[in-house]
Amino acid sequence: MKRIIFLLFTFFILFSCLTSCLSRLEKKLKPEDEEWLSLVRYIITTEERKIFLELPESEREKFKEEFWLRRDPDPDTEENEFRDEYFRRIKLATQMFMGEGRPGWQTDRGRIFILFGPPTERSTFPMESSGNCREIWYYGNFPVVFIDQNCTGNFVMAAINLKHLQDLNLAEGYFQKTITEERSFFNYDLKLKKLKRTSTSLQAVLAFSIKYEYIWFETLDDGSLKADLYLSAEIKDSSDRVVWSGEQTMPVRFSEEKELKSLRERKFVSEIEINLPDERYPLPATGKYFLYSTVKQGAGKGELKKVKEIRL
């Protein structure tokens, strides 16, 4: 029991730190990027949101294009039916659910309407003896209940029971998985660790990690699996001057697919050492810097760029 409590506490701390970090990044977004992130809140995955916030500003428009392309049911046509329908529902929800102190598409009824479309049946119940007003939307035999505690027009979605809540969460999660595995984003982490500094030197390690499930492998004639990852990184000061740069090729090999499957949920890890000063760069001053990184997967399989604030 103590172990379970400890694991839950650890998860809560890690989740809180991640949420806090992403919230800080979100506050630094340009208005148009902040608005876009808000508009896609119902369909963007946690992983995609993290990637978007960690991208260099110059890469965000490309991300937006790829975000919709990955959800396009027919990429060979000019129209993107998924995107068009999503924004059509936002417009309708804004018109239909006014008067709750926020845009209609941001209300509980607006969210359900955008995710699931119009209900097959909608029942409204004016003020009951309890003083509440209710609406029940049916999608087939599945009910979604909205309660207005004071009959002021402010409807909040209510779960009938725990299983009902779980079913709703599963259904909403389904609409975030509107991308095929072949067109999904990959993600990686790059962290500055083991920083040691003296008056004359600086030593640190860039720790790289990526889930095996994000790596695209090529199957060779003998049944073995092969992948190559290319990492390049730069540390820049606030005036965009490079104070350190490095790169690394990381081959990943498995003799058979069964070996990879056993590690599917784990991560491939690698490190790059930083030792300054060197023949190219002097010792940087103590302070805030920016770590720019690019990871490419071999044979044009994918590329992702990130930027994060660090201290040296």
Wavefront OBJ file of the C-alpha trace (Angstrom):
o trace
v 0.000 0.000 0.000
v 2.812 2.400 0.907
v 4.482 1.640 -2.424
v 1.283 2.484 -4.323
v 0.922 5.766 -2.429
v 4.568 6.603 -3.133
v 4.149 5.857 -6.870
v 0.992 7.961 -7.063
v 2.718 10.823 -5.233
v 5.728 10.590 -7.593
v 3.459 10.602 -10.641
v 1.583 13.634 -9.282
v 4.827 15.567 -8.733
v 6.153 14.722 -12.216
v 2.811 15.581 -13.844
v 2.628 18.876 -11.945
v 6.165 19.810 -13.032
v 5.398 18.985 -16.683
v 2.127 20.948 -16.582
v 3.856 23.939 -14.982
v 6.660 23.864 -17.573
v 4.216 23.673 -20.503
v 2.098 26.463 -19.017
v 5.159 28.725 -18.900
v 5.912 27.935 -22.536
v 2.306 28.618 -23.506
v 2.483 32.104 -21.990
v 5.385 32.909 -24.350
v 3.444 32.061 -27.520
v 2.631 34.678 -30.133
v -1.093 35.619 -30.099
v -1.813 33.713 -33.328
v -0.116 30.571 -32.015
v -1.924 30.861 -28.687
v -5.252 31.201 -30.520
v -4.535 28.165 -32.732
v -3.610 26.028 -29.715
v -6.831 27.067 -28.017
v -8.946 26.220 -31.077
v -7.572 22.673 -31.376
v -7.766 21.966 -27.621
v -10.323 19.182 -28.117
v -8.347 17.139 -30.621
v -4.670 17.838 -29.975
v -2.990 15.097 -27.963
v -0.852 15.789 -24.898
v 2.209 14.676 -26.849
v 1.406 16.973 -29.797
v 0.840 19.929 -27.474
v 4.207 19.326 -25.838
v 5.928 19.139 -29.235
v 4.238 22.353 -30.433
v 5.285 24.309 -27.338
v 8.891 23.128 -27.579
v 9.269 24.002 -31.273
v 11.260 27.023 -32.425
v 8.865 29.786 -33.481
v 9.892 29.388 -37.136
v 8.727 25.729 -37.148
v 5.210 26.208 -35.794
v 3.478 26.986 -39.089
v 4.906 23.783 -40.549
v 3.604 21.889 -37.513
v 0.097 23.301 -38.029
v 0.084 22.164 -41.653
v 1.261 18.676 -40.683
v -1.227 18.554 -37.800
v -4.151 18.837 -40.202
v -2.520 16.714 -42.896
v -2.223 13.844 -40.431
v -5.982 14.040 -39.871
v -6.960 14.400 -43.519
v -9.028 11.320 -44.460
v -8.144 11.822 -48.157
v -4.780 13.630 -48.594
v -5.025 13.339 -52.391
v -7.767 15.991 -52.556
v -7.450 19.737 -51.950
v -10.127 19.689 -49.240
v -9.449 18.495 -45.732
v -12.839 17.181 -44.656
v -11.823 16.650 -41.043
v -10.507 20.198 -40.581
v -13.459 21.780 -42.391
v -15.994 19.842 -40.313
v -14.164 20.650 -37.076
v -14.266 24.408 -37.701
v -17.875 24.198 -38.963
v -18.864 22.640 -35.625
v -16.953 25.335 -33.703
v -18.928 27.993 -35.602
v -22.248 26.255 -34.938
v -21.439 25.691 -31.252
v -20.572 29.378 -30.882
v -24.004 30.318 -32.257
v -25.986 27.654 -30.382
v -24.603 27.899 -26.847
v -24.337 31.584 -26.054
v -25.019 33.184 -22.683
v -22.706 31.172 -20.415
v -20.091 33.877 -19.932
v -17.688 32.406 -22.513
v -17.757 31.556 -26.216
v -20.280 28.812 -26.947
v -17.664 26.448 -28.357
v -15.805 26.510 -25.026
v -18.816 25.383 -22.986
v -19.460 21.765 -21.995
v -22.297 21.464 -24.501
v -20.113 23.051 -27.162
v -17.284 20.594 -26.499
v -19.545 17.549 -26.799
v -21.199 18.961 -29.925
v -17.801 19.563 -31.568
v -16.462 16.111 -30.709
v -19.560 14.023 -31.430
v -21.726 16.198 -33.666
v -25.445 16.824 -33.124
v -27.160 14.249 -30.865
v -29.602 11.758 -32.321
v -32.077 12.899 -29.640
v -32.122 15.905 -27.321
v -34.450 16.104 -24.282
v -34.823 19.283 -22.213
v -36.239 19.455 -18.682
v -37.246 22.895 -17.307
v -36.936 23.673 -13.608
v -37.570 20.583 -11.502
v -38.491 20.362 -7.809
v -34.765 20.333 -7.012
v -34.407 23.747 -8.655
v -32.205 22.346 -11.432
v -32.676 22.390 -15.185
v -31.426 19.479 -17.289
v -30.652 18.499 -20.836
v -30.008 14.940 -21.935
v -28.383 14.280 -25.297
v -28.517 10.792 -26.718
v -25.979 9.360 -29.115
v -27.653 6.099 -29.967
v -28.369 4.606 -26.525
v -25.604 6.559 -24.802
v -26.811 9.545 -22.713
v -24.842 12.712 -22.026
v -26.361 14.723 -19.163
v -26.003 18.497 -18.669
v -27.230 20.173 -15.471
v -27.929 23.873 -14.882
v -27.943 24.172 -11.092
v -29.827 27.505 -10.947
v -31.549 27.492 -14.347
v -29.478 30.485 -15.466
v -28.380 28.927 -18.764
v -25.024 27.658 -17.472
v -25.043 23.916 -18.231
v -22.317 21.634 -16.853
v -21.816 18.066 -18.011
v -22.509 15.521 -15.266
v -21.463 11.894 -15.047
v -24.206 9.437 -14.114
v -21.676 7.150 -12.425
v -17.987 6.242 -12.569
v -18.438 3.843 -15.504
v -20.340 6.521 -17.403
v -17.445 8.937 -16.807
v -14.945 6.331 -17.964
v -16.982 5.702 -21.135
v -17.104 9.428 -21.852
v -13.349 9.767 -21.372
v -12.717 6.820 -23.695
v -15.026 8.275 -26.320
v -13.359 11.701 -26.163
v -9.943 10.069 -26.299
v -10.976 8.307 -29.487
v -11.356 11.640 -31.263
v -7.770 12.556 -30.427
v -6.629 9.405 -32.221
v -7.754 10.542 -35.648
v -4.290 10.030 -37.122
v -2.889 6.878 -38.622
v 0.241 5.331 -37.131
v 2.089 5.985 -40.387
v 1.338 9.714 -40.154
v 1.759 10.258 -36.417
v 4.298 12.637 -34.898
v 7.408 11.305 -33.253
v 8.845 12.965 -30.188
v 12.085 12.943 -28.208
v 13.581 14.449 -25.062
v 16.911 16.241 -24.735
v 18.036 17.359 -21.298
v 21.131 19.050 -19.904
v 22.511 16.955 -17.033
v 25.564 16.536 -14.799
v 26.528 20.204 -15.115
v 29.864 20.918 -13.423
v 31.379 24.358 -13.586
v 34.588 25.920 -12.299
v 36.148 29.306 -12.942
v 38.004 27.879 -15.954
v 35.859 25.019 -17.331
v 32.370 23.681 -17.901
v 31.376 20.041 -18.221
v 27.902 18.683 -18.907
v 26.014 15.944 -20.714
v 23.159 16.215 -23.173
v 20.930 13.221 -22.438
v 18.873 12.143 -25.452
v 15.947 9.725 -25.260
v 13.204 8.534 -27.600
v 10.606 5.806 -27.239
v 11.283 2.803 -29.431
v 7.718 3.062 -30.725
v 8.622 6.419 -32.306
v 11.553 4.992 -34.287
v 10.928 3.884 -37.874
v 12.813 0.663 -38.536
v 13.775 -0.848 -41.856
v 13.505 -4.628 -42.132
v 16.569 -6.156 -43.806
v 16.705 -9.343 -45.878
v 17.960 -11.396 -42.933
v 15.000 -10.300 -40.774
v 16.985 -7.871 -38.645
v 15.788 -4.313 -37.985
v 17.776 -1.175 -38.705
v 17.278 2.514 -37.950
v 19.551 5.563 -37.916
v 18.936 8.695 -35.874
v 20.807 11.944 -36.460
v 20.995 14.493 -33.657
v 22.410 17.994 -34.009
v 22.368 20.538 -31.193
v 23.409 24.146 -30.605
v 23.479 26.281 -27.485
v 22.918 29.977 -28.163
v 22.905 33.081 -26.006
v 20.184 35.746 -26.054
v 21.857 37.511 -28.986
v 21.667 34.295 -31.051
v 25.414 33.671 -30.817
v 26.397 30.003 -30.784
v 28.417 29.085 -27.672
v 28.516 25.328 -28.337
v 27.441 22.889 -31.047
v 27.605 19.148 -31.519
v 26.107 16.288 -33.486
v 25.832 12.537 -33.266
v 24.695 9.632 -35.446
v 22.910 6.951 -33.470
v 22.445 3.557 -35.134
v 19.741 1.346 -33.620
v 19.830 -2.370 -34.457
v 17.831 -5.474 -33.518
v 18.501 -8.988 -34.722
v 14.780 -9.833 -34.856
v 11.389 -8.168 -34.404
v 10.639 -10.108 -31.214
v 13.559 -8.362 -29.537
v 12.124 -4.949 -30.413
v 8.610 -5.856 -29.242
v 9.942 -6.679 -25.777
v 11.297 -3.099 -25.519
v 8.409 -1.291 -27.216
v 7.429 0.752 -24.165
v 11.021 1.580 -23.234
v 13.363 4.275 -24.528
v 16.512 4.376 -26.602
v 19.022 6.641 -24.852
v 22.292 8.273 -25.808
v 24.530 11.085 -24.556
v 26.701 13.883 -25.948
v 29.417 15.324 -23.734
v 30.006 19.060 -23.475
v 33.476 20.250 -22.487
v 34.203 23.955 -22.636
v 36.310 25.777 -23.516
v 37.475 23.895 -26.623
v 39.201 24.774 -29.896
v 36.006 26.340 -31.258
v 34.277 27.968 -28.313
v 35.452 29.867 -25.221
v 33.987 29.349 -21.763
v 30.519 30.960 -21.735
v 29.439 33.240 -18.924
v 26.997 31.977 -16.306
v 23.419 32.703 -17.292
v 20.411 31.843 -19.439
v 20.856 30.171 -22.829
v 18.752 28.367 -25.425
v 19.271 24.764 -26.522
v 18.293 24.212 -30.176
v 18.111 20.627 -31.391
v 17.136 18.711 -34.513
v 16.532 14.981 -34.780
v 16.213 13.283 -38.159
v 15.247 9.723 -38.870
v 17.019 8.040 -41.789
v 15.708 7.778 -45.352
v 13.471 10.834 -45.008
v 11.318 9.210 -42.328
v 10.893 12.362 -40.287
v 12.475 15.430 -38.724
v 11.697 17.375 -35.570
v 13.216 20.562 -34.168
v 12.987 21.874 -30.611
v 14.183 24.754 -28.492
v 14.285 25.020 -24.703
v 15.676 27.431 -22.142
v 18.634 26.233 -20.073
v 21.171 27.679 -17.643
v 24.928 27.230 -17.848
l 1 2 3 4 5 6 7 8 9 10 11 12 13 14 15 16 17 18 19 20 21 22 23 24 25 26 27 28 29 30 31 32 33 34 35 36 37 38 39 40 41 42 43 44 45 46 47 48 49 50 51 52 53 54 55 56 57 58 59 60 61 62 63 64 65 66 67 68 69 70 71 72 73 74 75 76 77 78 79 80 81 82 83 84 85 86 87 88 89 90 91 92 93 94 95 96 97 98 99 100 101 102 103 104 105 106 107 108 109 110 111 112 113 114 115 116 117 118 119 120 121 122 123 124 125 126 127 128 129 130 131 132 133 134 135 136 137 138 139 140 141 142 143 144 145 146 147 148 149 150 151 152 153 154 155 156 157 158 159 160 161 162 163 164 165 166 167 168 169 170 171 172 173 174 175 176 177 178 179 180 181 182 183 184 185 186 187 188 189 190 191 192 193 194 195 196 197 198 199 200 201 202 203 204 205 206 207 208 209 210 211 212 213 214 215 216 217 218 219 220 221 222 223 224 225 226 227 228 229 230 231 232 233 234 235 236 237 238 239 240 241 242 243 244 245 246 247 248 249 250 251 252 253 254 255 256 257 258 259 260 261 262 263 264 265 266 267 268 269 270 271 272 273 274 275 276 277 278 279 280 281 282 283 284 285 286 287 288 289 290 291 292 293 294 295 296 297 298 299 300 301 302 303 304 305 306 307 308 309 310 311 312
